[in-house]
Amino acid sequence: LCEKIIKERTTAFVITVFVYGLNFIFWNYNYNNLNLLLLIWILCLEWKRYEDENESCVLYDVLIGLLVGITPLIKQSTGVVLLVVNIILCISDIICEKSKWKRKFVRVGISIIPLFIFAGILVIQNSFEEFWDYAIAGIGEFTHKITYFEFLFSTPVTFFIGIFPVITIGVCIYSMIRNKEKRRLTGTCLLWALGGAVVAYPLCDSTHMVVAIVPFVPCIFLNCKMKKWKSYETYLCQAVAWTVLLVSALSVF
């Protein structure tokens, strides 16, 4: 995705490896990473939809709706926020281009079908009340909390991790004011990234924040101009990136 955005392979490769290395340190194969995978797919589809806008392909909207619909089944708090983001973006598209209202209704409809099926299963199994207490009401009763500012000022490393989304938001807003051409795409990707950042609430620690910052990387690339690499710079940066991968692989063993 980053390579397609900036059309420069070395930068995209190096940044992707660094983001991977950062997540690898805190890797925990659970719902946070599964929702991140779905969110990255959504961003890829948004980019493809933006590039193929003239084709008016309904398939992109169907796939985005399906992926959004799956997210609440993995983690309810993040999934519900992504559902809201999806509805906001669909309403925005309908306002801007009224001819697309059927596609957007289909997308919203598909996104809520998995949730209704899941709720139906809970009712049939007579476990809806338990689910509500644990997954919904339980968020308000969660005692182990770490705030964003506590995370931000805990160490120098966490400060740079935590400040990255703030910088990206500022860059994107500035770009949307100055550049009308990519305003809709930038705003769309930024909203998805902000929705995904909910993963760090109410536990804003390193394990959750390294997941939360990933969707902001394509957002900042949308608004950056890359200089052409010199040959020695390309080799040097790729060597560092491959070293990160090698060290990560060795740490497994």
N, C-alpha and C positions, 0 to 999 in steps of 0.2 A: 504493500500500500504506500509506504513512504517513497519507494523507488518510483512508483507511478506519479506521485504528487510532484516530486522535485526533479524527476528525470535524471537522477544521478545515483549510480549504483553504489559507489564506495561510501558516500555519506550515509545512505539508507542502511547499508550492511553494518557499518560501524555502530551507528546509533541503536539499531535493533539488537546487536550483540550486547551492548552496554545495558540496555533495558532488560534483556534476558538475564544477564549476569546479576543485575540488582535483584531481580525476582527470584533467581536461583538460590540466593543466600537465605531468603525467607520462605522458600518453596513449601507449600502445604497444599496437597492435592484435595481440594474441597470445593464447595459451591462458589467461593469467590473467584477461583480460577476458571470454573466452567462458565460463569456469567461473563467473565472477561473475554473468553473465547467467542461467545455469542455476540458480544458488543463489537469486537474487532470485525467479525463477519458482517455485522450491520454497517459499520463504517465503510467496509470494502464495497458493499452493495450500494451505499449512498454515493460513493465516488463513481462507480460504474453507471449508476442511474444519471448522475450529473453529466458524464461524458456522452451517454447515449440518449440524451433527453429528446432528441428529434425523433427517435424510434417509437416513443410513447409505449414502451414495453411494460405491460401490467405485471410481468413476472417478478420484477424487482420489488414492487409493492407487496405482492403475495409473500415472497420470501422474507422480507423485512417484518411483515405482520406476524408470520409464523415464528420467527426467531424472538421477537419481542414477547410473544405469547408464552414462550417456553421459560423466559427468565423468572417470572414469579414462582414457578414450580421448583426452581433451584434455590433462590433466596428471595423471600417475600418482600422485604423492604426495598431492595434494589430493583426487583422486578416491577413492583407497583409504580415506582418513580419513572422507570423506563416506559411503562404503559402510558403514563401521563405525558411524558415527552413525545411519545408517538402520536398521541391525540393532538397535542399542541402543533406539531409539525404538519399533521394532516389538515388541520383547520387553517393553518397559514397557507398551505398550498392551494386549498380551495378558494381562499380569499384572493390570492394572487392570480390563480388560473381556474376560473369556475368550471371550465370544461373537464377538469380532472376529478370532479366530486364523486363520481361512481367508483373510480379506482381507490380513492381515499376511504370511502365507506367500506369497501371490500377489505382494505388493509386493517382498518380499526376492528371490523367484525372478526377477521381471522385472528387478530391479536388477543381477543377476549374469549375465544372458543376454548382454548386449553384451560383457562381459569374456571370457566363454568363446568367443564368436564371434571376437573379436580374437585371443585366444591360439591358436585353431585356425588362423586365417589365417597367423600367425607360424610355426607349426609346418609348415604346408604349404609356405610360402615358404622354409623352412629358415633363418629369421632370428631365431628366438626367443632364441638365445644372444647375438646382437648387441644385441637390444632389452634383455635383462636387464643386460648390462654397461653400457649407456648410461643407461637410465632408472631402474633399480633399484639395482644395485651402485654406479653412478656417483654417487649421492647421498652415500654415505659417503666417496667420494674427492674430493668437491668442495672445492677449496682456497680459492676466493674466497668467504669467508663474512663476514657482518656480523651481529653479535649484536643482540638486542633492546635491550640496555642501551647499546651503542655508538650505535645509532640514536637512542635516547631522549635521550641527553645530547649529541648532536652540535650541535644548534641549538635556539633557543627554539621555532621552528615545529614541528620534529620531536618535541619534547617533548610538545606539546599533541596532535599526531596520535597518538603512541604511547601516551599516558596515557588516551586516550578509551576504548579497549576495557576497560582495567582499571576505570575508573569505571563503565562500563556493566555489567560483571560484578558489581561490588559492589552497584549499584542493583537489578539483577535478583534477586540472592540475597536481599537485604533484602526486596524486594517479595514473593518467593515464601514467605518466612517469615511475613510479615504478611498477605498477601492470598491466600486459598486458591482464590478463584474463577478467577483467571488463572494459577494456579501451573503447570498443565500446558502452557498455550500459551507462557508466558514461558520455561519450561524447554526446550521444544521449539525455539523460535526461537534461544535462547541456544546450544544445542548445535550447531545448524546454523551459527551465526556463528563459533563456536569451531573447527568443522571447516573452514570457509572460511579462517580465519586462518592455517592451515598454509601458505598460499601464500607467506607471508613467511619460510619456513624453506627453506634455510639462509641466504638472502640477504635480510636484513631492511633493505631500503633504501626510499627514498621511493616508487619505482615500484611496489613490492610492497605496502607498508603502506597506501597510499591505496586499494588494492583490498581489502585485508584488513579495513579499518574499516567499509566500506559496510554489510554485513549487521548491524552492531551498531546502526545508526541506528533501524531499526524496533524493535529490542529495547528501546532506552531509551524510545522513544515509548510502548511498551506499559505503562510504569510511570510516566508523567508526566501530570499534569493541566494542561491548557492554559487560561490565562485568556482571557477574551473580549477581542479586539482593539478598540481605539478606532479611529475612522475614519482619523485622521491617521497612526496607527501602521501601519495596513494599507497605505495609499498609500506611506508612506516605505519600509517594508520591501520591498514589491513593486518600487518604483523601484530600490532597491539591487540586488535580485536580477536585474532586467532589465538593469541596467548591467553586471553580471557576465557575463550571456549575450552582451551586445553586444560587450564587450571581448574575450571568448573568440572570437566570430565574426570580429572584425576582425583578431585575431592570426593567424588562418588565412591571410588575404590579405597 
